[in-house]
């Protein structure tokens, strides 16, 4: 699930979703959720394990993060 805690405009969100071919749900006006997870910048990626606990956090993004992200996905799927 994605969070949109900055832009309250549904139309601009729809444009973003279409442009980037987003296929997952995005929660609009998610400022309180971002605060609860202590999000300080974007993008940030959280992986939640089967028990509902945060298993991995990745702040920012460059292609160099891909291997680390994939490794953590595989670990959670076991």
PyMOL commands that set and color helices and strands:
alter all, ss='L'
color gray80, all
select helices_A, chain A and resi 10-20+31-36+63-77
alter helices_A, ss='H'
color red, helices_A
select strands_A, chain A and resi 2-4+26-28+44-48+54-59
alter strands_A, ss='S'
color yellow, strands_A
deselect
rebuild
show_as cartoon
